[in-house]
Amino acid sequence: MFSQMERTDPSPARYGEDSFSFLDRVDQKFWERIRTELERWFAEYPADEAVDLRARFRDKDPTQHFAAWWELYVYRLFNQLGFRVDVHPDLAEVSGRPDFRVTGPESSFLVEAATTFSGIVDENRNGTREGWIMAAIEEVKAPDFFVGIDFEKVGMERPSVRQVVAPVEAWLSGLDPDAIADPTLKNAPKRVFEVRDWEFELTALPVKPESRGKPDHRVLGFGPITAGFVNDVDMLERTLERKRRRYKPDEPLVFAVLMMSPVDNEDIEGALLGRIAVRIDPEDLDAEGTWIRQRNGFWMKGTQARGTRVSAVITGTSLMPWNVATTWPRLWPNPWATRPLSVELPLPTATADENGAVSYKHRNEGPFGIFGLPSDWPGPEDRFERA
């Protein structure tokens, strides 16, 4: 999956650097263990499917890279749980093929993997294009300062690195770090830069005297701040709805969803079962309201159960290659499933009743034992250690 080469760059991920490129080049023991483990997983993936998985895993597009990672994880998880896992099985009288068929001693079920990208919604922001500017600022040579950034106007044109670096270096070289008596965000020097069709404001804070002059100093220290509403619930429900329409299987069907944002269980409840609202008595407005579950989720819509062909959902919240030893996915059985999942899976669960009330079952120990890893894997070193 990774390049066979000598690695000499131990630095953290740069702004705008895609996940695979970082994993492929970083020279640290922590990250080397991750590469080694993923290579072991990949070596056991079916050879006739491995070429496509590898290509997508190495893709700079995060939607391709993380989708491939999640498929590899799901395959490995069920394999380690003792199941036989077939990739892209054929289904009778169905044109589409799910990602996996998972077969145990007495029964089987299908698994379709998906990845949701959600978070703060702001129509005036674009993370990819902003990464152009932040990556350029990382090239600035200013060992006595670090800066924060706030975008006033997000442009469409990509400036050259020099167009960003030259004016920023000129500004910082004219500042005296010892002359900033009150180095706080409120009182620190600020300047708005206009580069092509971009406008961004930088805030300069001095590096502590004992840490100044280091050649590997990272200039961009904080920002930008994003404000807006979070669309995690909507994105999860849309993903499930899109996948649901593809299959009408004769076996239990499980959707395994990797959620890239740190979504909490209440958000997932809202997507599957319906949002929480407060019922107020219009004749007694001073009375305390009653919390109710609205029937507007993937499994509950008005008076009708829906999505009944989906037997369960497995959610992996921010489950990444570096936390597989400590982070569990969670199983959400569908209480109205036409074909309930009969297999007992040793995962944390969230089980709903017919009214949408959810009870949780947790696991005290991490999943490191399932994967045959130490409890402190991929440590014991920190992510980034100086030589």
KEKEDREN-398546 format. One record per residue (C-alpha): residue number from 1; y negated, z negated, x; residue in three letters. Coordinates in steps of 0.25 Angstrom, whole numbers, always signed. Layout:
N
+------+-------+-------+-------+---------+
! mimi !    c2 !    c3 !    c1 ! drenvex !
+------+-------+-------+-------+---------+
!  NUM !     Y !     Z !     X !     ALA !
...
+------+-------+-------+-------+---------+
END
This chain:
387
+------+-------+-------+-------+---------+
! mimi !    c2 !    c3 !    c1 ! drenvex !
+------+-------+-------+-------+---------+
!    1 !    +0 !    +0 !    +0 !     MET !
!    2 !    -9 !    -3 !   +12 !     PHE !
!    3 !   -13 !    +5 !   +24 !     SER !
!    4 !    -5 !    +3 !   +37 !     GLN !
!    5 !   -16 !    +0 !   +47 !     MET !
!    6 !   -22 !   -11 !   +56 !     GLU !
!    7 !   -32 !   -19 !   +48 !     ARG !
!    8 !   -45 !   -25 !   +55 !     THR !
!    9 !   -55 !   -28 !   +44 !     ASP !
!   10 !   -54 !   -42 !   +39 !     PRO !
!   11 !   -66 !   -42 !   +30 !     SER !
!   12 !   -67 !   -44 !   +15 !     PRO !
!   13 !   -68 !   -33 !    +5 !     ALA !
!   14 !   -81 !   -26 !    +6 !     ARG !
!   15 !   -90 !   -22 !    -6 !     TYR !
!   16 !   -84 !    -9 !   -12 !     GLY !
!   17 !   -71 !   -10 !    -4 !     GLU !
!   18 !   -60 !    -7 !   -14 !     ASP !
!   19 !   -48 !   -17 !   -15 !     SER !
!   20 !   -37 !    -9 !    -8 !     PHE !
!   21 !   -46 !    -5 !    +4 !     SER !
!   22 !   -49 !   -20 !    +6 !     PHE !
!   23 !   -35 !   -24 !    +5 !     LEU !
!   24 !   -31 !   -13 !   +14 !     ASP !
!   25 !   -40 !   -16 !   +26 !     ARG !
!   26 !   -43 !   -31 !   +26 !     VAL !
!   27 !   -37 !   -38 !   +38 !     ASP !
!   28 !   -34 !   -52 !   +34 !     GLN !
!   29 !   -21 !   -60 !   +33 !     LYS !
!   30 !   -23 !   -63 !   +18 !     PHE !
!   31 !   -25 !   -48 !   +14 !     TRP !
!   32 !   -14 !   -44 !   +24 !     GLU !
!   33 !    -4 !   -52 !   +16 !     ARG !
!   34 !    -8 !   -46 !    +3 !     ILE !
!   35 !    -6 !   -32 !    +9 !     ARG !
!   36 !    +8 !   -36 !   +14 !     THR !
!   37 !   +12 !   -42 !    +1 !     GLU !
!   38 !    +7 !   -30 !    -7 !     LEU !
!   39 !   +15 !   -20 !    +2 !     GLU !
!   40 !   +27 !   -29 !    -1 !     ARG !
!   41 !   +25 !   -27 !   -16 !     TRP !
!   42 !   +22 !   -12 !   -15 !     PHE !
!   43 !   +35 !   -10 !    -7 !     ALA !
!   44 !   +43 !   -14 !   -19 !     GLU !
!   45 !   +35 !    -6 !   -29 !     TYR !
!   46 !   +43 !    +7 !   -33 !     PRO !
!   47 !   +41 !   +18 !   -23 !     ALA !
!   48 !   +39 !   +29 !   -34 !     ASP !
!   49 !   +27 !   +21 !   -39 !     GLU !
!   50 !   +22 !   +15 !   -26 !     ALA !
!   51 !   +14 !   +28 !   -22 !     VAL !
!   52 !    +5 !   +27 !   -34 !     ASP !
!   53 !    +3 !   +12 !   -34 !     LEU !
!   54 !    -1 !   +13 !   -19 !     ARG !
!   55 !   -11 !   +24 !   -22 !     ALA !
!   56 !   -18 !   +16 !   -33 !     ARG !
!   57 !   -17 !    +3 !   -25 !     PHE !
!   58 !   -25 !   +10 !   -13 !     ARG !
!   59 !   -35 !   +16 !   -23 !     ASP !
!   60 !   -49 !   +11 !   -21 !     LYS !
!   61 !   -51 !   +11 !   -36 !     ASP !
!   62 !   -49 !    -3 !   -40 !     PRO !
!   63 !   -43 !    +1 !   -53 !     THR !
!   64 !   -32 !    +8 !   -46 !     GLN !
!   65 !   -30 !    -2 !   -35 !     HIS !
!   66 !   -29 !   -14 !   -43 !     PHE !
!   67 !   -21 !    -7 !   -54 !     ALA !
!   68 !   -11 !    -4 !   -43 !     ALA !
!   69 !   -11 !   -18 !   -38 !     TRP !
!   70 !    -8 !   -24 !   -51 !     TRP !
!   71 !    +4 !   -14 !   -54 !     GLU !
!   72 !    +9 !   -19 !   -40 !     LEU !
!   73 !    +7 !   -33 !   -44 !     TYR !
!   74 !   +14 !   -32 !   -58 !     VAL !
!   75 !   +26 !   -25 !   -52 !     TYR !
!   76 !   +27 !   -35 !   -41 !     ARG !
!   77 !   +26 !   -47 !   -51 !     LEU !
!   78 !   +37 !   -43 !   -60 !     PHE !
!   79 !   +46 !   -39 !   -48 !     ASN !
!   80 !   +44 !   -53 !   -43 !     GLN !
!   81 !   +47 !   -59 !   -56 !     LEU !
!   82 !   +61 !   -52 !   -55 !     GLY !
!   83 !   +59 !   -40 !   -65 !     PHE !
!   84 !   +62 !   -26 !   -62 !     ARG !
!   85 !   +49 !   -18 !   -63 !     VAL !
!   86 !   +49 !    -3 !   -65 !     ASP !
!   87 !   +36 !    +5 !   -63 !     VAL !
!   88 !   +31 !   +15 !   -73 !     HIS !
!   89 !   +44 !   +15 !   -82 !     PRO !
!   90 !   +46 !   +26 !   -92 !     ASP !
!   91 !   +45 !   +22 !  -107 !     LEU !
!   92 !   +52 !   +30 !  -118 !     ALA !
!   93 !   +43 !   +38 !  -127 !     GLU !
!   94 !   +30 !   +33 !  -119 !     VAL !
!   95 !   +22 !   +42 !  -110 !     SER !
!   96 !   +15 !   +31 !  -102 !     GLY !
!   97 !   +23 !   +22 !   -92 !     ARG !
!   98 !   +19 !    +7 !   -90 !     PRO !
!   99 !   +18 !    +2 !   -76 !     ASP !
!  100 !   +31 !    -7 !   -76 !     PHE !
!  101 !   +44 !   -10 !   -84 !     ARG !
!  102 !   +48 !   -25 !   -80 !     VAL !
!  103 !   +62 !   -28 !   -82 !     THR !
!  104 !   +69 !   -41 !   -82 !     GLY !
!  105 !   +84 !   -45 !   -85 !     PRO !
!  106 !   +82 !   -44 !  -100 !     GLU !
!  107 !   +70 !   -36 !  -104 !     SER !
!  108 !   +59 !   -27 !   -99 !     SER !
!  109 !   +44 !   -25 !  -101 !     PHE !
!  110 !   +33 !   -15 !   -97 !     LEU !
!  111 !   +21 !   -19 !   -89 !     VAL !
!  112 !    +8 !   -11 !   -89 !     GLU !
!  113 !    -2 !   -15 !   -78 !     ALA !
!  114 !   -17 !   -14 !   -80 !     ALA !
!  115 !   -29 !   -18 !   -73 !     THR !
!  116 !   -43 !   -22 !   -79 !     THR !
!  117 !   -56 !   -21 !   -72 !     PHE !
!  118 !   -67 !   -29 !   -79 !     SER !
!  119 !   -77 !   -39 !   -76 !     GLY !
!  120 !   -92 !   -39 !   -78 !     ILE !
!  121 !   -98 !   -28 !   -86 !     VAL !
!  122 !  -112 !   -23 !   -82 !     ASP !
!  123 !  -115 !    -8 !   -85 !     GLU !
!  124 !  -126 !    -8 !   -73 !     ASN !
!  125 !  -115 !   -12 !   -62 !     ARG !
!  126 !  -105 !    -4 !   -55 !     ASN !
!  127 !   -96 !   -12 !   -45 !     GLY !
!  128 !   -92 !    +1 !   -37 !     THR !
!  129 !  -105 !    +6 !   -35 !     ARG !
!  130 !  -111 !    -7 !   -31 !     GLU !
!  131 !  -100 !    -8 !   -21 !     GLY !
!  132 !  -107 !    +3 !   -14 !     TRP !
!  133 !  -119 !    -5 !   -11 !     ILE !
!  134 !  -112 !   -18 !    -8 !     MET !
!  135 !  -103 !   -11 !    +2 !     ALA !
!  136 !  -115 !    -5 !    +9 !     ALA !
!  137 !  -122 !   -19 !   +10 !     ILE !
!  138 !  -109 !   -24 !   +17 !     GLU !
!  139 !  -113 !   -15 !   +28 !     GLU !
!  140 !  -126 !   -22 !   +30 !     VAL !
!  141 !  -128 !   -29 !   +43 !     LYS !
!  142 !  -135 !   -42 !   +41 !     ALA !
!  143 !  -127 !   -54 !   +47 !     PRO !
!  144 !  -138 !   -64 !   +43 !     ASP !
!  145 !  -138 !   -61 !   +28 !     PHE !
!  146 !  -129 !   -59 !   +16 !     PHE !
!  147 !  -134 !   -52 !    +3 !     VAL !
!  148 !  -132 !   -52 !   -11 !     GLY !
!  149 !  -133 !   -40 !   -20 !     ILE !
!  150 !  -138 !   -38 !   -34 !     ASP !
!  151 !  -138 !   -23 !   -40 !     PHE !
!  152 !  -151 !   -20 !   -47 !     GLU !
!  153 !  -147 !    -5 !   -50 !     LYS !
!  154 !  -133 !    +1 !   -47 !     VAL !
!  155 !  -134 !   +15 !   -42 !     GLY !
!  156 !  -125 !   +27 !   -43 !     MET !
!  157 !  -128 !   +33 !   -29 !     GLU !
!  158 !  -120 !   +27 !   -18 !     ARG !
!  159 !  -129 !   +24 !    -6 !     PRO !
!  160 !  -125 !   +25 !    +8 !     SER !
!  161 !  -122 !   +12 !   +16 !     VAL !
!  162 !  -134 !   +14 !   +24 !     ARG !
!  163 !  -143 !   +16 !   +13 !     GLN !
!  164 !  -139 !    +2 !    +8 !     VAL !
!  165 !  -137 !    -5 !   +22 !     VAL !
!  166 !  -151 !    -1 !   +29 !     ALA !
!  167 !  -161 !    -7 !   +19 !     PRO !
!  168 !  -152 !   -20 !   +17 !     VAL !
!  169 !  -151 !   -22 !   +32 !     GLU !
!  170 !  -166 !   -19 !   +34 !     ALA !
!  171 !  -169 !   -30 !   +23 !     TRP !
!  172 !  -160 !   -40 !   +29 !     LEU !
!  173 !  -164 !   -38 !   +43 !     SER !
!  174 !  -178 !   -42 !   +39 !     GLY !
!  175 !  -174 !   -55 !   +33 !     LEU !
!  176 !  -173 !   -68 !   +41 !     ASP !
!  177 !  -161 !   -77 !   +37 !     PRO !
!  178 !  -167 !   -89 !   +42 !     ASP !
!  179 !  -180 !   -87 !   +34 !     ALA !
!  180 !  -173 !   -88 !   +21 !     ILE !
!  181 !  -175 !  -103 !   +19 !     ALA !
!  182 !  -168 !  -103 !    +5 !     ASP !
!  183 !  -156 !   -94 !    +5 !     PRO !
!  184 !  -153 !   -94 !    -9 !     THR !
!  185 !  -151 !   -82 !   -19 !     LEU !
!  186 !  -164 !   -85 !   -26 !     LYS !
!  187 !  -173 !   -85 !   -13 !     ASN !
!  188 !  -165 !   -76 !    -4 !     ALA !
!  189 !  -172 !   -63 !    +0 !     PRO !
!  190 !  -169 !   -51 !   -10 !     LYS !
!  191 !  -172 !   -36 !    -9 !     ARG !
!  192 !  -169 !   -25 !   -19 !     VAL !
!  193 !  -163 !   -12 !   -12 !     PHE !
!  194 !  -164 !    +2 !   -18 !     GLU !
!  195 !  -154 !   +11 !   -12 !     VAL !
!  196 !  -152 !   +25 !   -19 !     ARG !
!  197 !  -151 !   +21 !   -34 !     ASP !
!  198 !  -147 !    +7 !   -31 !     TRP !
!  199 !  -155 !    -6 !   -32 !     GLU !
!  200 !  -149 !   -19 !   -27 !     PHE !
!  201 !  -155 !   -32 !   -23 !     GLU !
!  202 !  -150 !   -40 !   -11 !     LEU !
!  203 !  -151 !   -55 !    -8 !     THR !
!  204 !  -151 !   -59 !    +6 !     ALA !
!  205 !  -145 !   -73 !   +10 !     LEU !
!  206 !  -144 !   -78 !   +25 !     PRO !
!  207 !  -131 !   -80 !   +31 !     VAL !
!  208 !  -129 !   -94 !   +36 !     LYS !
!  209 !  -135 !   -95 !   +51 !     PRO !
!  210 !  -121 !   -99 !   +57 !     GLU !
!  211 !  -115 !   -86 !   +50 !     SER !
!  212 !  -125 !   -76 !   +54 !     ARG !
!  213 !  -123 !   -64 !   +63 !     GLY !
!  214 !  -108 !   -61 !   +59 !     LYS !
!  215 !  -104 !   -47 !   +60 !     PRO !
!  216 !   -94 !   -47 !   +48 !     ASP !
!  217 !  -105 !   -54 !   +39 !     HIS !
!  218 !  -104 !   -48 !   +25 !     ARG !
!  219 !  -118 !   -46 !   +20 !     VAL !
!  220 !  -116 !   -44 !    +5 !     LEU !
!  221 !  -113 !   -59 !    +0 !     GLY !
!  222 !  -115 !   -59 !   -15 !     PHE !
!  223 !  -118 !   -51 !   -27 !     GLY !
!  224 !  -119 !   -43 !   -35 !     PRO !
!  225 !  -120 !   -52 !   -48 !     ILE !
!  226 !  -114 !   -45 !   -60 !     THR !
!  227 !  -118 !   -49 !   -75 !     ALA !
!  228 !  -112 !   -44 !   -87 !     GLY !
!  229 !  -100 !   -47 !   -97 !     PHE !
!  230 !   -86 !   -47 !   -93 !     VAL !
!  231 !   -76 !   -37 !  -100 !     ASN !
!  232 !   -63 !   -43 !   -95 !     ASP !
!  233 !   -58 !   -45 !  -109 !     VAL !
!  234 !   -61 !   -31 !  -114 !     ASP !
!  235 !   -56 !   -24 !  -102 !     MET !
!  236 !   -42 !   -32 !  -103 !     LEU !
!  237 !   -41 !   -28 !  -118 !     GLU !
!  238 !   -44 !   -14 !  -115 !     ARG !
!  239 !   -34 !   -13 !  -104 !     THR !
!  240 !   -23 !   -18 !  -113 !     LEU !
!  241 !   -27 !    -9 !  -125 !     GLU !
!  242 !   -27 !    +3 !  -116 !     ARG !
!  243 !   -13 !    +0 !  -110 !     LYS !
!  244 !    -7 !    -4 !  -124 !     ARG !
!  245 !    -9 !   +10 !  -130 !     ARG !
!  246 !    -1 !   +16 !  -119 !     ARG !
!  247 !   +13 !   +10 !  -122 !     TYR !
!  248 !   +22 !    +7 !  -134 !     LYS !
!  249 !   +34 !    +2 !  -126 !     PRO !
!  250 !   +47 !    -3 !  -131 !     ASP !
!  251 !   +47 !   -15 !  -121 !     GLU !
!  252 !   +37 !   -26 !  -119 !     PRO !
!  253 !   +24 !   -22 !  -113 !     LEU !
!  254 !   +16 !   -30 !  -104 !     VAL !
!  255 !    +2 !   -27 !   -99 !     PHE !
!  256 !    -1 !   -32 !   -85 !     ALA !
!  257 !   -16 !   -33 !   -83 !     VAL !
!  258 !   -24 !   -36 !   -70 !     LEU !
!  259 !   -37 !   -41 !   -73 !     MET !
!  260 !   -47 !   -39 !   -61 !     MET !
!  261 !   -57 !   -49 !   -66 !     SER !
!  262 !   -54 !   -64 !   -66 !     PRO !
!  263 !   -52 !   -64 !   -81 !     VAL !
!  264 !   -49 !   -78 !   -88 !     ASP !
!  265 !   -38 !   -80 !   -98 !     ASN !
!  266 !   -48 !   -81 !  -110 !     GLU !
!  267 !   -52 !   -67 !  -107 !     ASP !
!  268 !   -38 !   -62 !  -107 !     ILE !
!  269 !   -35 !   -70 !  -120 !     GLU !
!  270 !   -47 !   -62 !  -126 !     GLY !
!  271 !   -42 !   -49 !  -122 !     ALA !
!  272 !   -28 !   -51 !  -127 !     LEU !
!  273 !   -30 !   -60 !  -139 !     LEU !
!  274 !   -45 !   -59 !  -143 !     GLY !
!  275 !   -58 !   -66 !  -139 !     ARG !
!  276 !   -62 !   -80 !  -142 !     ILE !
!  277 !   -73 !   -82 !  -152 !     ALA !
!  278 !   -79 !   -94 !  -159 !     VAL !
!  279 !   -78 !   -95 !  -174 !     ARG !
!  280 !   -90 !  -101 !  -181 !     ILE !
!  281 !   -91 !  -106 !  -195 !     ASP !
!  282 !  -103 !   -99 !  -201 !     PRO !
!  283 !  -105 !  -111 !  -211 !     GLU !
!  284 !  -105 !  -121 !  -200 !     ASP !
!  285 !  -112 !  -116 !  -188 !     LEU !
!  286 !  -113 !  -130 !  -182 !     ASP !
!  287 !   -98 !  -131 !  -182 !     ALA !
!  288 !   -90 !  -129 !  -169 !     GLU !
!  289 !   -84 !  -115 !  -168 !     GLY !
!  290 !   -69 !  -111 !  -167 !     THR !
!  291 !   -64 !  -103 !  -156 !     TRP !
!  292 !   -55 !   -92 !  -161 !     ILE !
!  293 !   -47 !   -80 !  -155 !     ARG !
!  294 !   -53 !   -67 !  -160 !     GLN !
!  295 !   -43 !   -56 !  -163 !     ARG !
!  296 !   -48 !   -45 !  -154 !     ASN !
!  297 !   -39 !   -45 !  -142 !     GLY !
!  298 !   -28 !   -35 !  -137 !     PHE !
!  299 !   -17 !   -43 !  -144 !     TRP !
!  300 !   -25 !   -48 !  -156 !     MET !
!  301 !   -34 !   -39 !  -165 !     LYS !
!  302 !   -39 !   -44 !  -178 !     GLY !
!  303 !   -26 !   -48 !  -186 !     THR !
!  304 !   -17 !   -39 !  -179 !     GLN !
!  305 !    -9 !   -41 !  -166 !     ALA !
!  306 !   -11 !   -29 !  -157 !     ARG !
!  307 !    -6 !   -24 !  -143 !     GLY !
!  308 !    +8 !   -29 !  -148 !     THR !
!  309 !   +15 !   -19 !  -138 !     ARG !
!  310 !   +10 !   -27 !  -127 !     VAL !
!  311 !   +19 !   -39 !  -124 !     SER !
!  312 !   +11 !   -46 !  -114 !     ALA !
!  313 !    -1 !   -45 !  -104 !     VAL !
!  314 !    -1 !   -50 !   -90 !     ILE !
!  315 !   -14 !   -52 !   -84 !     THR !
!  316 !   -17 !   -53 !   -69 !     GLY !
!  317 !   -31 !   -59 !   -68 !     THR !
!  318 !   -37 !   -55 !   -54 !     SER !
!  319 !   -23 !   -54 !   -49 !     LEU !
!  320 !   -24 !   -48 !   -35 !     MET !
!  321 !   -15 !   -45 !   -23 !     PRO !
!  322 !   -21 !   -58 !   -16 !     TRP !
!  323 !   -19 !   -68 !   -27 !     ASN !
!  324 !    -5 !   -64 !   -32 !     VAL !
!  325 !    +1 !   -77 !   -26 !     ALA !
!  326 !    -8 !   -86 !   -34 !     THR !
!  327 !   -12 !   -78 !   -47 !     THR !
!  328 !    -3 !   -76 !   -59 !     TRP !
!  329 !    -4 !   -65 !   -69 !     PRO !
!  330 !    -3 !   -70 !   -84 !     ARG !
!  331 !    +6 !   -66 !   -95 !     LEU !
!  332 !    +0 !   -64 !  -109 !     TRP !
!  333 !   +11 !   -62 !  -119 !     PRO !
!  334 !    +7 !   -55 !  -132 !     ASN !
!  335 !   +11 !   -64 !  -144 !     PRO !
!  336 !   +11 !   -52 !  -153 !     TRP !
!  337 !   +19 !   -42 !  -144 !     ALA !
!  338 !   +29 !   -33 !  -151 !     THR !
!  339 !   +38 !   -34 !  -139 !     ARG !
!  340 !   +36 !   -48 !  -133 !     PRO !
!  341 !   +38 !   -50 !  -118 !     LEU !
!  342 !   +51 !   -57 !  -117 !     SER !
!  343 !   +52 !   -59 !  -102 !     VAL !
!  344 !   +47 !   -72 !   -97 !     GLU !
!  345 !   +37 !   -70 !   -86 !     LEU !
!  346 !   +34 !   -81 !   -76 !     PRO !
!  347 !   +19 !   -79 !   -78 !     LEU !
!  348 !    +7 !   -87 !   -83 !     PRO !
!  349 !    +6 !   -84 !   -98 !     THR !
!  350 !    -4 !   -84 !  -109 !     ALA !
!  351 !    +2 !   -84 !  -123 !     THR !
!  352 !    -6 !   -82 !  -135 !     ALA !
!  353 !    -2 !   -86 !  -150 !     ASP !
!  354 !    -5 !   -78 !  -162 !     GLU !
!  355 !   -19 !   -84 !  -163 !     ASN !
!  356 !   -23 !   -81 !  -149 !     GLY !
!  357 !   -21 !   -95 !  -143 !     ALA !
!  358 !   -16 !   -93 !  -129 !     VAL !
!  359 !    -8 !  -103 !  -121 !     SER !
!  360 !    -6 !  -102 !  -106 !     TYR !
!  361 !    +5 !  -104 !   -96 !     LYS !
!  362 !    +2 !  -105 !   -82 !     HIS !
!  363 !    +9 !  -105 !   -69 !     ARG !
!  364 !    +6 !  -116 !   -59 !     ASN !
!  365 !   +11 !  -109 !   -46 !     GLU !
!  366 !    +6 !   -96 !   -42 !     GLY !
!  367 !   +14 !   -83 !   -42 !     PRO !
!  368 !   +16 !   -83 !   -27 !     PHE !
!  369 !   +31 !   -86 !   -29 !     GLY !
!  370 !   +33 !   -74 !   -37 !     ILE !
!  371 !   +28 !   -65 !   -26 !     PHE !
!  372 !   +35 !   -73 !   -15 !     GLY !
!  373 !   +21 !   -77 !    -9 !     LEU !
!  374 !   +16 !   -90 !    -3 !     PRO !
!  375 !    +7 !   -98 !   -12 !     SER !
!  376 !    -5 !   -95 !    -3 !     ASP !
!  377 !    -3 !   -80 !    -2 !     TRP !
!  378 !   -10 !   -72 !    +4 !     PRO !
!  379 !   -15 !   -83 !   +12 !     GLY !
!  380 !   -15 !   -93 !   +18 !     PRO !
!  381 !   -27 !   -86 !   +25 !     GLU !
!  382 !   -40 !   -84 !   +18 !     ASP !
!  383 !   -43 !   -70 !   +13 !     ARG !
!  384 !   -53 !   -67 !   +25 !     PHE !
!  385 !   -51 !   -75 !   +38 !     GLU !
!  386 !   -59 !   -73 !   +50 !     ARG !
!  387 !   -52 !   -70 !   +63 !     ALA !
+------+-------+-------+-------+---------+
END
